[in-house]
């Protein structure tokens, strides 16, 4: 998988959140309902984010899924979320926007199977005019191991 390592600044978003687990039978429906609420409030014209944060452990444990955007107005029933500054591996997915759900799901399956060390602070997907990018938070001390794992 092709990627680049970048250091980001803190980003504040508004949107909708729910607690879920990748093993839960309704996980896809939970995250899908967040997207429905988001599009009903904000439409399709802006850069959108799906953030995975507040991990109870690793990808097998509970986490908070958040769908939102950079905006000054908190939607009714919504909340704020913060993507913390840090070191991220960024993957650009080569897909048309209508194929994004499938491409993103395949990306996560491949990442989980690879066993790369992750920080489990916040990971996120960015959907914009230039396509889909996935940001995976990595720890500085794991960077070399992470590079070797992902590049093999």
C-alpha positions in Angstrom: 0.0 0.0 0.0 1.4 3.4 -0.9 1.4 6.0 1.8 3.1 9.1 3.1 3.9 10.1 6.7 2.8 13.5 7.8 2.5 15.5 11.0 -0.9 17.2 11.3 -2.3 20.0 13.4 -5.4 19.6 15.7 -8.7 19.8 13.8 -12.0 20.5 15.3 -15.2 19.1 13.7 -18.9 19.1 14.3 -21.2 16.2 13.4 -22.7 13.1 14.8 -21.2 10.2 16.9 -22.1 6.7 18.1 -20.2 4.0 20.0 -19.7 0.8 18.2 -17.4 -2.2 17.7 -16.1 -3.8 14.4 -17.4 -7.2 15.6 -20.9 -5.9 16.2 -23.5 -7.1 13.7 -24.9 -3.6 13.3 -21.6 -1.8 13.0 -22.1 -0.9 9.3 -25.7 0.3 10.1 -24.5 2.4 13.0 -21.9 4.2 10.9 -24.3 4.4 8.0 -26.9 6.2 10.1 -24.2 8.7 11.1 -23.7 9.5 7.4 -27.4 9.8 6.8 -27.7 12.4 9.7 -24.7 14.2 8.4 -25.8 14.5 4.8 -29.3 15.5 5.9 -27.8 18.4 7.9 -24.7 19.4 5.8 -25.3 18.1 2.3 -22.6 16.8 0.0 -20.7 20.0 -0.9 -18.0 20.1 1.7 -15.0 18.0 2.8 -16.4 15.3 5.1 -14.6 13.2 7.8 -15.3 9.8 9.4 -13.3 9.7 12.6 -12.6 6.6 14.8 -11.6 7.7 18.3 -12.0 7.0 22.0 -10.7 3.4 21.5 -11.3 1.1 24.4 -8.2 -0.9 23.2 -7.5 -1.9 19.7 -9.6 -2.5 16.5 -11.4 -5.4 18.2 -12.7 -3.3 21.1 -15.3 -0.5 21.3 -14.7 2.9 19.8 -16.5 6.1 18.9 -17.3 6.6 15.3 -17.9 10.3 14.3 -19.0 11.7 11.0 -18.6 15.5 10.5 -17.0 18.5 9.0 -15.2 21.7 9.9 -18.0 24.1 10.7 -18.9 26.7 13.3 -22.5 25.5 13.8 -23.2 22.6 16.0 -26.1 20.6 14.5 -29.1 19.7 16.7 -28.4 16.3 18.3 -24.8 16.6 17.3 -21.5 17.1 19.1 -18.0 18.4 18.6 -15.0 16.2 18.1 -11.3 16.8 17.9 -8.7 15.1 15.7 -5.5 15.5 17.7 -2.3 16.7 16.2 0.2 14.0 15.6 2.0 11.7 13.2 -0.2 9.9 10.6 0.3 7.5 7.8 -1.8 8.8 5.0 -3.2 6.5 2.3 -4.8 7.9 -0.9 -7.4 5.5 -2.2 -7.8 5.3 -5.9 -11.5 5.1 -6.3 -14.5 7.0 -7.7 -16.6 8.5 -4.9 -19.5 6.1 -5.6 -17.0 3.2 -5.0 -15.7 4.7 -1.7 -17.6 2.6 0.8 -16.3 -0.6 -0.8 -12.7 0.7 -1.2 -12.6 2.0 2.3 -13.9 -1.3 3.7 -11.2 -3.2 1.7 -8.5 -0.8 3.0 -9.4 -1.4 6.6 -9.5 -5.2 6.1 -6.0 -5.1 4.6 -4.7 -2.9 7.3 -6.1 -5.1 10.1 -4.6 -8.2 8.5 -1.2 -6.6 8.2 -0.7 -6.2 12.0 0.9 -2.7 11.7 1.4 -1.0 15.1 -1.1 1.8 15.6 -1.5 4.5 18.3 -5.3 4.0 18.7 -5.8 7.7 19.5 -7.7 8.7 16.4 -7.8 7.5 12.8 -9.9 9.1 10.1 -11.1 9.1 6.6 -11.3 12.3 4.6 -13.7 12.6 1.7 -13.2 15.6 -0.6 -12.9 16.8 -4.2 -9.6 14.9 -4.5 -11.0 11.6 -3.5 -10.6 9.6 -0.3 -7.6 9.7 2.1 -7.3 7.5 5.2 -5.2 8.8 8.1 -3.8 6.2 10.5 -2.2 7.6 13.8 1.2 6.1 14.4 3.5 6.5 17.4 6.9 8.0 16.8 8.7 5.1 18.5 6.8 2.5 16.3 7.5 4.3 13.0 10.4 2.1 11.7 8.6 -1.1 12.7 5.4 0.3 11.1 7.2 1.1 7.9 8.7 -2.4 7.7 5.3 -4.1 8.4 3.3 -2.0 5.9 5.9 -2.2 3.1 6.3 -6.0 3.2 
